[in-house]
């Protein structure tokens, strides 16, 4: 059985987030918004990168970090199922702190399938 990779390749620079927002497409749900930009394929293989955005509307620092950790864990768990070269930015809506981990996982997968990113 294959183990999941320990570390995600993450989007870190504001320009990368801006590119996903301006040139990509977004899909909304009750707790999350998933922005997807299809990157140009690199010779080394598919370039899959993830980013997370949580505003202060989600809650205080502790709450925002908890939501961020949950979303990153979900992204890491489904990283091998993502097809092609894509950059995905997950934006937590203000109610995301009220959702359970299972609800966030289900919604992220549903949005990723609608975006055509997940198998």
VEXSE-71638 format. One record per residue (C-alpha): z, x, y. Coordinates in steps of 0.001 Angstrom, whole numbers, plus 500000, padded with zeros to 6 digits. Layout:
N
<r><w>Z</w><u>X</u><v>Y</v></r>
...
END
This chain:
119
<r><w>500000</w><u>500000</u><v>500000</v></r>
<r><w>499047</w><u>501337</u><v>503411</v></r>
<r><w>501785</w><u>501717</u><v>505949</v></r>
<r><w>501292</w><u>500641</u><v>509540</v></r>
<r><w>500810</w><u>503429</u><v>512067</v></r>
<r><w>503989</w><u>504384</u><v>513847</v></r>
<r><w>502555</w><u>504546</u><v>517330</v></r>
<r><w>500132</w><u>502330</u><v>519209</v></r>
<r><w>497490</w><u>503777</u><v>521454</v></r>
<r><w>498509</w><u>502113</u><v>524690</v></r>
<r><w>496918</w><u>501349</u><v>528001</v></r>
<r><w>498983</w><u>503054</u><v>530692</v></r>
<r><w>496969</w><u>503422</u><v>533885</v></r>
<r><w>496523</w><u>500601</u><v>536371</v></r>
<r><w>492750</w><u>501137</u><v>536328</v></r>
<r><w>492658</w><u>500401</u><v>532608</v></r>
<r><w>494565</w><u>497146</u><v>533092</v></r>
<r><w>492289</w><u>496259</u><v>536022</v></r>
<r><w>489186</w><u>496855</u><v>533908</v></r>
<r><w>490422</w><u>494454</u><v>531223</v></r>
<r><w>491263</w><u>491823</u><v>533853</v></r>
<r><w>487992</w><u>492109</u><v>535799</v></r>
<r><w>485414</w><u>492870</u><v>533098</v></r>
<r><w>487009</w><u>491241</u><v>530062</v></r>
<r><w>487771</w><u>487684</u><v>529026</v></r>
<r><w>491169</w><u>486042</u><v>528719</v></r>
<r><w>492608</w><u>483450</u><v>526377</v></r>
<r><w>495763</w><u>481509</u><v>527263</v></r>
<r><w>498483</w><u>480008</u><v>525185</v></r>
<r><w>501890</w><u>478504</u><v>525783</v></r>
<r><w>503767</w><u>481825</u><v>525906</v></r>
<r><w>501076</w><u>484511</u><v>526145</v></r>
<r><w>497759</w><u>485312</u><v>527778</v></r>
<r><w>495503</w><u>487746</u><v>525920</v></r>
<r><w>492915</w><u>489702</u><v>527894</v></r>
<r><w>490209</w><u>491448</u><v>525878</v></r>
<r><w>487586</w><u>493972</u><v>526955</v></r>
<r><w>485068</w><u>495275</u><v>524454</v></r>
<r><w>484861</w><u>499020</u><v>524941</v></r>
<r><w>481774</w><u>501081</u><v>524251</v></r>
<r><w>482039</w><u>502483</u><v>520730</v></r>
<r><w>483008</w><u>506120</u><v>520532</v></r>
<r><w>481504</w><u>508482</u><v>517952</v></r>
<r><w>484958</w><u>509213</u><v>516549</v></r>
<r><w>485384</w><u>505570</u><v>515522</v></r>
<r><w>486744</w><u>502369</u><v>516996</v></r>
<r><w>488904</w><u>502725</u><v>520081</v></r>
<r><w>491633</w><u>500074</u><v>519919</v></r>
<r><w>494167</w><u>500162</u><v>522728</v></r>
<r><w>496937</w><u>497768</u><v>523685</v></r>
<r><w>498867</w><u>496969</u><v>526844</v></r>
<r><w>501728</w><u>494636</u><v>527728</v></r>
<r><w>502521</w><u>493019</u><v>531078</v></r>
<r><w>505800</w><u>491241</u><v>531810</v></r>
<r><w>506558</w><u>490104</u><v>535335</v></r>
<r><w>509978</w><u>489472</u><v>536812</v></r>
<r><w>509430</w><u>485757</u><v>536282</v></r>
<r><w>510077</w><u>486345</u><v>532576</v></r>
<r><w>513671</w><u>487324</u><v>533317</v></r>
<r><w>515908</w><u>490271</u><v>534108</v></r>
<r><w>515271</w><u>493793</u><v>532873</v></r>
<r><w>516997</w><u>493271</u><v>529523</v></r>
<r><w>515039</w><u>490094</u><v>528805</v></r>
<r><w>511706</w><u>491621</u><v>529898</v></r>
<r><w>512256</w><u>494680</u><v>527708</v></r>
<r><w>513130</w><u>492482</u><v>524709</v></r>
<r><w>509911</w><u>490486</u><v>525160</v></r>
<r><w>507936</w><u>493722</u><v>525593</v></r>
<r><w>509389</w><u>495205</u><v>522400</v></r>
<r><w>508565</w><u>492036</u><v>520448</v></r>
<r><w>504959</w><u>492016</u><v>521685</v></r>
<r><w>504485</w><u>495717</u><v>520908</v></r>
<r><w>505845</w><u>495169</u><v>517406</v></r>
<r><w>503402</w><u>492290</u><v>516898</v></r>
<r><w>500510</w><u>494434</u><v>518131</v></r>
<r><w>501530</w><u>497283</u><v>515848</v></r>
<r><w>501783</w><u>494978</u><v>512841</v></r>
<r><w>498243</w><u>493659</u><v>513368</v></r>
<r><w>496643</w><u>496876</u><v>514620</v></r>
<r><w>494734</w><u>497546</u><v>511390</v></r>
<r><w>493247</w><u>494025</u><v>511426</v></r>
<r><w>491611</w><u>494453</u><v>514841</v></r>
<r><w>487839</w><u>494839</u><v>514651</v></r>
<r><w>485663</w><u>497036</u><v>516818</v></r>
<r><w>486414</w><u>498945</u><v>519982</v></r>
<r><w>488557</w><u>496699</u><v>522143</v></r>
<r><w>491257</w><u>496968</u><v>524753</v></r>
<r><w>493807</w><u>494142</u><v>524572</v></r>
<r><w>496292</w><u>493307</u><v>527309</v></r>
<r><w>498988</w><u>490780</u><v>526459</v></r>
<r><w>500607</w><u>489084</u><v>529441</v></r>
<r><w>503922</w><u>487355</u><v>528799</v></r>
<r><w>504233</w><u>484042</u><v>530587</v></r>
<r><w>507500</w><u>483099</u><v>532261</v></r>
<r><w>508626</w><u>481075</u><v>529194</v></r>
<r><w>507991</w><u>483894</u><v>526706</v></r>
<r><w>511682</w><u>484789</u><v>526633</v></r>
<r><w>512454</w><u>481353</u><v>525166</v></r>
<r><w>510095</w><u>481826</u><v>522221</v></r>
<r><w>511209</w><u>483220</u><v>518893</v></r>
<r><w>509562</w><u>486283</u><v>517392</v></r>
<r><w>507725</w><u>484120</u><v>514837</v></r>
<r><w>506337</w><u>481858</u><v>517588</v></r>
<r><w>505113</w><u>484852</u><v>519609</v></r>
<r><w>503525</w><u>486370</u><v>516497</v></r>
<r><w>501766</w><u>483122</u><v>515590</v></r>
<r><w>500454</w><u>482645</u><v>519121</v></r>
<r><w>499258</w><u>486262</u><v>519482</v></r>
<r><w>497330</w><u>485982</u><v>516207</v></r>
<r><w>495831</w><u>482632</u><v>517240</v></r>
<r><w>494664</w><u>484044</u><v>520588</v></r>
<r><w>493302</w><u>487212</u><v>518954</v></r>
<r><w>491301</w><u>485130</u><v>516471</v></r>
<r><w>489928</w><u>482968</u><v>519284</v></r>
<r><w>488898</w><u>486160</u><v>521075</v></r>
<r><w>487111</w><u>487340</u><v>517930</v></r>
<r><w>489254</w><u>490452</u><v>517717</v></r>
<r><w>491272</w><u>489741</u><v>514566</v></r>
<r><w>489812</w><u>489431</u><v>511078</v></r>
END
